[in-house]
Amino acid sequence: MARVVKKAVYGTLPSHSRVQLLQREPITRNSQQNSITLEREDSQSETSSSSGNSSVECSPRRRDEFLRYEDSDEEETYTTSSKISHSFVDLVSQRSLGHGHPASVNLEYGTRHLLTNGNLREHPTHLGEMNKIFCSQWLNGHQIVFGSKCNKLSVYDLNKKELFSIPLLTSLQNRQPESQCGIHALAINPSQSILATGAENTNDIAFYSLPTFDPLAIGEGAHSDWMFDLKWLDDCFLVSGSRDTTMALWKLEEAYHPKVINFKALAVKRCKTAEKVRALAFNKRDIEIAALSLNGYIHVWKADTFKQMGTQKLHHGTENVCLGYHDERNLYAVGSRSHTTVLDARSLQPIQNKNIASPYPTCGIRSVSFRGDILTIGTGTGSILFYDLRSSKYMLFKDTTKEIVFKTSTGWVVRIDVWQRMILRKPWHVIRQPFTPIATIRVGPGFSQLVDH
């Protein structure tokens, strides 16, 4: 840090030197460039003196009010830089030495560094004869829970390379839909203590205790068709959306019970103007629930009263299957067949220059999520794209014009021939063909997720 030695050429000494000054004889100091004269003065009259190249008149009334400095040839200076370092090494070293101002690290800084420098690599995981992965969640830094189209709930440990199957729960009513279609949703409450997901019957909800996966309860009787999405409002209240166009509000009264309890929803209401409630999002700022329907509408519900407040038609209304919410900027992201649209949560109108066209316009957008100013987009081809909201364009690799795209490798797929399975009762068979299996981007909770199709 620079240090500069200054000389006073006009004014008085600081107030703490006044007592010592009055007890001494008048002091006169002259130099070749400037001179300063300090004299003891009578309280009843003001005196002035002038000598050498410059003189100072000191008044007792203004003795401690102002000091003026000017540079001299005897100054000792050190060169310093006004630039702020963005190095983590500098940040840690300055903090350990107690220097510098308080600083914090932007959460997306590490994400941008990993993406733009190409540090992420795919780690394919072979899960045997398992159908498509519909949903997934990080449990911690090394465990992932996911649900498949063949109605299996599993946990994979990245460190041990082990796969664990979780038994599904069956309701007492046993009201099955016309056809089963696997587990479409997983939701973990804010305190990370309870997991809600699909049960044995895909229109029921199973609740498990974390991290042990002990069964807690089964929510039943609300939906007559597949349950597509789940969203926690807090640690007790949960909202579900179904293929039968209904939405249900649940309350888990007692988190820990010696036996598995069966309970019903607090309220079940039909979503007006909707056709198959496909995705949900909870707006904490406005205490609202956003519901996306497959016919191209977004619906807003008041969370505290569970009443539908309004509906907005979307410009791109084909294959709307995913919905994301940015809590800091109060934005929604909606995926369709060929576009990702960013909406203002207050008016449900598209943000200017945020109607994002997909490089794969016929494959559909299957997942959207926010991390700071980065919008992550998953496509039906097994590709993951990253869109920068600040620059309004897809992110590029560092010092290149190449867009950052993660593409999954090929793997095993279970081919379901509906005609053979439903009519001739033939079993499924496994073939080898180009397909997108599960691929994990091993970074950590809150950033990476399983690629689901």
C-alpha positions in Angstrom: 0.0 0.0 0.0 1.3 3.4 -0.9 2.7 5.7 1.9 3.1 9.4 1.3 4.9 11.9 3.7 3.2 15.3 3.7 4.2 18.8 5.0 1.9 21.3 6.3 2.3 24.7 4.7 -1.0 26.4 5.7 -3.1 26.1 8.9 -2.2 24.8 12.3 -1.1 21.7 14.0 -3.8 19.1 15.1 -5.7 19.8 18.3 -3.8 17.2 20.3 -0.6 19.2 19.8 -2.0 22.5 21.0 -1.1 22.0 24.7 2.5 21.2 24.0 2.7 24.1 21.5 1.5 26.7 24.0 4.1 25.6 26.6 7.0 26.2 24.3 8.7 29.2 22.8 7.8 30.3 19.3 9.1 27.8 16.7 10.2 28.9 13.3 11.1 26.4 10.6 12.4 27.4 7.2 13.4 25.4 4.2 14.5 26.2 0.7 11.0 25.6 -0.7 8.7 26.7 2.0 8.6 27.9 5.6 6.2 27.7 8.4 6.1 29.9 11.5 4.2 29.0 14.7 4.1 31.6 17.5 2.5 31.8 20.9 -0.2 34.5 20.7 -1.9 36.6 23.2 -5.6 35.8 23.6 -6.6 39.4 23.3 -4.8 40.3 20.0 -3.8 38.6 16.8 -0.3 38.8 15.5 1.1 38.0 12.1 4.6 37.2 10.9 6.1 36.8 7.5 9.6 35.5 6.7 11.4 33.6 3.9 9.4 32.5 0.8 6.1 31.9 2.6 4.5 32.9 5.9 1.6 31.6 8.0 -0.9 33.5 10.1 -2.3 31.4 12.9 -5.4 32.5 14.6 -6.4 30.9 18.0 -10.0 30.8 16.9 -9.2 28.5 14.0 -6.3 26.6 15.5 -7.7 23.1 15.0 -10.1 23.5 12.1 -8.2 23.0 8.9 -4.9 21.6 7.7 -3.7 22.0 4.1 -0.8 20.0 2.6 1.2 20.3 -0.6 3.7 18.0 -2.1 7.4 18.5 -1.6 10.6 17.0 -3.0 11.1 15.0 0.2 8.0 12.9 -0.2 8.5 9.1 -0.2 6.0 7.4 -2.5 5.4 3.8 -3.5 3.7 2.6 -6.6 0.3 0.9 -6.1 -2.4 -0.5 -8.4 -6.1 0.3 -8.1 -7.1 -2.9 -9.9 -9.2 -5.5 -7.9 -7.8 -9.0 -8.0 -10.2 -11.8 -9.0 -7.8 -14.5 -7.9 -9.0 -16.9 -5.1 -5.3 -17.1 -4.0 -5.2 -13.3 -3.4 -8.6 -13.4 -1.7 -7.6 -16.1 0.8 -4.1 -14.7 1.5 -5.5 -11.2 2.1 -8.1 -12.6 4.4 -5.7 -14.7 6.4 -3.4 -11.7 6.9 -6.4 -9.5 8.0 -5.9 -7.1 5.1 -8.4 -5.8 2.5 -12.1 -5.2 2.6 -14.7 -7.9 3.3 -15.3 -9.9 0.1 -17.6 -12.6 -1.0 -17.6 -15.0 -3.9 -20.5 -15.1 -6.4 -22.1 -18.6 -6.5 -22.1 -18.8 -10.3 -18.4 -17.8 -10.6 -17.2 -21.3 -10.1 -19.9 -22.6 -12.5 -18.8 -20.2 -15.2 -15.2 -21.1 -14.7 -15.9 -24.8 -15.1 -18.1 -24.4 -18.1 -16.0 -21.9 -20.1 -12.7 -23.8 -19.5 -14.2 -27.1 -20.4 -13.4 -28.8 -17.1 -16.6 -31.0 -17.0 -16.5 -34.6 -18.2 -19.3 -37.2 -18.6 -19.3 -40.2 -16.4 -21.8 -42.8 -17.9 -23.4 -45.1 -15.4 -24.9 -48.4 -16.6 -28.0 -49.3 -14.6 -28.9 -52.6 -16.3 -32.4 -53.2 -17.7 -34.0 -49.9 -16.7 -36.2 -47.6 -18.7 -35.9 -43.9 -19.1 -35.1 -41.7 -16.2 -37.9 -39.2 -15.7 -36.7 -37.3 -12.6 -33.7 -37.0 -10.3 -32.5 -35.1 -7.2 -29.1 -34.7 -5.4 -29.3 -36.1 -1.9 -25.8 -34.9 -1.0 -22.5 -34.5 -2.7 -22.2 -38.1 -3.8 -25.7 -39.7 -3.8 -28.5 -39.2 -6.4 -32.1 -40.4 -6.2 -34.1 -40.9 -9.4 -37.3 -42.4 -10.7 -37.7 -44.3 -14.0 -40.5 -44.9 -16.5 -40.6 -48.5 -15.4 -41.8 -47.3 -12.0 -38.5 -47.8 -10.1 -37.1 -45.6 -7.3 -33.4 -45.9 -6.9 -30.4 -44.3 -5.3 -26.9 -44.3 -6.8 -23.7 -43.7 -4.9 -21.1 -42.0 -7.0 -18.2 -42.9 -4.7 -19.0 -46.5 -4.1 -20.5 -47.1 -7.6 -23.4 -48.9 -6.1 -27.1 -48.8 -7.0 -29.8 -49.2 -4.3 -33.5 -49.9 -4.9 -36.1 -48.3 -2.7 -39.4 -50.2 -2.1 -42.5 -48.4 -3.3 -45.5 -47.8 -1.1 -49.0 -49.1 -1.8 -52.1 -47.3 -0.7 -55.1 -49.0 0.9 -57.6 -47.9 -1.7 -55.5 -49.4 -4.6 -57.1 -47.0 -7.1 -54.9 -47.5 -10.1 -55.1 -45.4 -13.2 -55.9 -47.0 -16.5 -52.2 -47.4 -17.3 -49.0 -47.0 -15.3 -46.3 -44.6 -16.5 -43.6 -44.6 -13.9 -42.3 -41.9 -11.5 -42.4 -38.4 -12.9 -41.6 -36.3 -9.9 -39.3 -36.1 -6.9 -39.4 -33.3 -4.3 -37.4 -32.7 -1.1 -38.7 -30.4 1.6 -36.7 -27.3 2.5 -35.2 -28.9 5.7 -34.0 -31.9 3.6 -35.7 -34.3 5.9 -38.6 -35.7 3.8 -38.8 -36.9 0.2 -42.1 -36.9 -1.7 -42.4 -39.0 -4.9 -44.7 -41.4 -6.7 -46.0 -44.5 -5.1 -46.8 -48.0 -6.4 -49.9 -46.5 -8.0 -48.8 -43.5 -10.1 -51.7 -41.4 -8.9 -50.6 -41.6 -5.2 -47.8 -39.9 -3.3 -45.2 -41.6 -1.1 -43.3 -39.9 1.7 -39.9 -41.1 2.9 -37.7 -39.9 5.7 -34.2 -38.8 4.8 -31.5 -39.9 4.7 -32.7 -43.4 5.8 -35.6 -43.7 3.4 -37.9 -45.0 6.1 -41.5 -44.9 4.8 -43.6 -42.3 6.5 -47.0 -41.9 4.8 -49.0 -42.3 1.6 -51.2 -39.6 0.1 -54.1 -41.1 -1.7 -57.5 -40.4 -3.2 -56.8 -37.0 -4.9 -56.0 -37.8 -8.5 -57.4 -40.3 -10.9 -54.5 -40.3 -13.4 -50.7 -39.9 -13.4 -49.2 -37.5 -11.0 -46.8 -35.3 -13.0 -45.2 -32.8 -10.6 -44.7 -32.0 -6.9 -43.7 -28.8 -5.1 -43.1 -28.2 -1.4 -44.4 -24.9 0.0 -42.7 -25.4 3.3 -41.7 -28.4 5.5 -45.4 -29.5 5.9 -47.4 -28.4 2.9 -47.1 -29.9 -0.6 -48.8 -29.2 -3.9 -49.3 -31.9 -6.6 -50.4 -31.6 -10.3 -51.9 -34.4 -12.3 -52.7 -35.5 -15.8 -56.4 -35.4 -14.9 -56.1 -31.5 -14.8 -56.5 -31.4 -11.0 -54.2 -29.9 -8.3 -54.1 -31.0 -4.7 -52.9 -29.5 -1.5 -51.4 -31.9 1.1 -50.3 -31.4 4.7 -48.1 -34.0 6.4 -49.3 -33.6 10.0 -46.7 -35.8 11.7 -43.3 -36.3 10.1 -42.3 -39.3 12.2 -44.8 -42.0 13.0 -44.2 -45.7 14.1 -46.4 -46.9 11.2 -47.0 -45.8 7.7 -50.0 -43.6 7.7 -52.5 -43.1 4.9 -54.1 -39.6 4.5 -56.1 -37.5 2.1 -55.5 -34.1 0.6 -56.7 -30.9 2.3 -58.2 -29.7 -1.0 -58.5 -30.9 -4.6 -59.4 -28.4 -7.3 -59.6 -28.5 -11.1 -57.2 -26.1 -12.9 -59.4 -24.1 -15.2 -58.6 -23.9 -18.9 -55.9 -26.5 -18.4 -55.3 -29.8 -20.1 -53.0 -32.0 -18.1 -51.1 -30.1 -15.4 -47.5 -30.9 -16.5 -45.2 -28.8 -14.2 -45.4 -26.6 -11.1 -43.3 -23.8 -9.6 -43.5 -22.0 -6.2 -43.0 -18.2 -6.2 -41.9 -17.5 -2.7 -41.8 -13.7 -3.2 -45.4 -13.4 -4.2 -46.6 -16.5 -2.4 -48.0 -17.9 -5.6 -48.0 -21.3 -7.4 -47.5 -21.4 -11.1 -48.9 -24.4 -13.0 -48.0 -25.2 -16.6 -50.5 -27.2 -18.7 -49.9 -29.2 -21.9 -52.2 -27.0 -24.0 -50.0 -24.0 -23.8 -51.2 -22.1 -20.7 -49.6 -20.9 -17.5 -51.9 -20.6 -14.5 -51.3 -18.7 -11.3 -52.7 -19.8 -7.9 -52.6 -18.0 -4.6 -50.7 -20.3 -2.2 -52.2 -19.2 1.1 -55.8 -19.6 -0.1 -55.3 -22.2 -2.9 -57.4 -20.3 -5.4 -56.7 -19.9 -9.0 -56.0 -16.2 -9.8 -55.4 -16.1 -13.5 -54.3 -17.8 -16.7 -52.0 -16.6 -19.5 -51.8 -18.1 -23.0 -48.2 -18.8 -24.1 -46.8 -17.8 -27.5 -45.2 -21.2 -28.0 -47.8 -23.6 -26.9 -46.6 -27.0 -28.2 -45.1 -29.6 -25.8 -44.9 -27.4 -22.7 -43.6 -29.9 -20.2 -41.1 -28.0 -18.0 -41.2 -24.9 -15.8 -38.4 -23.2 -13.8 -38.4 -20.2 -11.4 -35.7 -17.6 -10.6 -36.3 -16.4 -7.0 -33.9 -13.5 -7.1 -35.1 -12.0 -10.4 -38.7 -13.2 -10.1 -38.7 -14.9 -13.5 -40.3 -18.0 -15.0 -38.7 -20.1 -17.7 -41.0 -22.3 -19.9 -39.8 -24.9 -22.3 -41.7 -25.9 -25.4 -40.9 -27.9 -28.5 -38.6 -25.4 -30.1 -38.1 -22.5 -27.7 -37.4 -21.5 -24.1 -39.4 -18.5 -23.0 -38.5 -16.3 -20.0 -41.5 -14.6 -18.4 -41.9 -11.8 -15.9 -43.6 -13.4 -12.9 -45.6 -10.2 -12.2 -47.3 -9.9 -15.6 -46.6 -13.4 -17.1 -45.4 -11.5 -20.2 -42.2 -12.5 -22.1 -39.0 -10.6 -21.3 -37.6 -8.7 -24.3 -34.9 -10.7 -26.2 -35.5 -13.7 -23.9 -37.4 -15.9 -26.4 -34.6 -18.4 -26.8 -34.7 -20.6 -29.9 -33.4 -24.2 -29.5 -30.6 -25.5 -31.8 -32.7 -28.7 -31.9 -36.1 -27.3 -32.8 -37.8 -30.7 -33.3 -36.7 -32.5 -30.2 -38.3 -30.4 -27.5 -37.1 -28.8 -24.3 -37.3 -31.2 -21.4 -35.8 -29.4 -18.4 -35.0 -25.8 -17.4 -33.3 -24.4 -14.3 -31.6 -21.2 -13.1 -28.3 -20.7 -11.3 -27.6 -17.0 -11.0 -27.6 -15.5 -14.5 -27.1 -18.9 -16.1 -30.2 -20.7 -17.6 -29.6 -24.5 -18.0 -31.6 -26.1 -20.8 -32.0 -29.8 -21.3 -33.2 -31.2 -24.7 -34.8 -34.4 -25.9 -31.6 -35.3 -27.7 -29.6 -35.7 -24.6 -27.9 -32.3 -24.9 -27.5 -29.7 -22.2 -27.2 -26.0 -23.2 -26.2 -23.0 -21.1 -27.8 -19.6 -21.8 -26.3 -16.3 -20.4 -29.1 -14.0 -19.3 -26.8 -11.0 -19.1 -25.4 -11.2 -22.6 -28.7 -12.8 -24.1 -26.8 -15.6 -25.9 -25.6 -19.1 -25.4 -22.4 -19.4 -23.4 -19.2 -20.0 -25.3 -15.9 -21.7 -24.4 -13.2 -19.3 -23.3 -11.4 -17.5 -26.2 -13.5 -19.3 -28.8 -16.8 -18.9 -30.7 -17.9 -22.4 -30.0 -21.1 -22.8 -27.9 -20.9 -24.9 -24.7 -23.0 -28.1 -25.3 -22.9 -31.3 -23.3 -23.9 -34.3 -25.3 -24.4 -37.7 -23.7 -23.0 -40.9 -25.1 -24.9 -43.9 -26.3 -26.1 -46.7 -24.1 -28.7 -49.4 -23.4 -32.4 -48.8 -23.9 -35.5 -50.8 -23.2 -37.7 -50.7 -26.3 -41.3 -50.9 -25.3 -43.5 -52.2 -28.1 -47.0 -51.3 -26.8 -48.7 -53.6 -29.3 -46.7 -56.6 -28.2 -46.8 -55.9 -24.5 -50.5 -55.0 -24.2 -52.1 -57.5 -26.7 -49.7 -60.4 -27.1 -48.4 -60.1 -23.5 -44.8 -60.5 -24.6 -42.0 -59.4 -22.2 -39.8 -56.4 -22.8 -36.5 -57.0 -24.5 -33.2 -55.1 -24.5 -31.4 -54.0 -27.6 -28.3 -52.0 -28.3 -28.9 -48.8 -30.2 -27.9 -45.1 -30.1 -29.6 -43.6 -27.1 -28.9 -41.2 -24.2 -28.4 -43.0 -20.9 -28.0 -41.4 -17.5 -25.0 -39.1 -17.4 -23.8 -37.2 -14.3 -21.9 -34.0 -14.4 -20.0 -34.5 -11.2 -19.7 -31.1 -9.7 -21.9 -31.0 -6.6 -25.4 -30.3 -5.3 -27.2 -27.3 -6.6 -25.5 -27.2 -9.9 -25.5 -30.6 -11.7 -28.3 -33.0 -12.2 -29.0 -36.2 -14.1 -29.9 -35.9 -17.7 -33.5 -37.2 -17.9 -35.5 -38.1 -21.0 
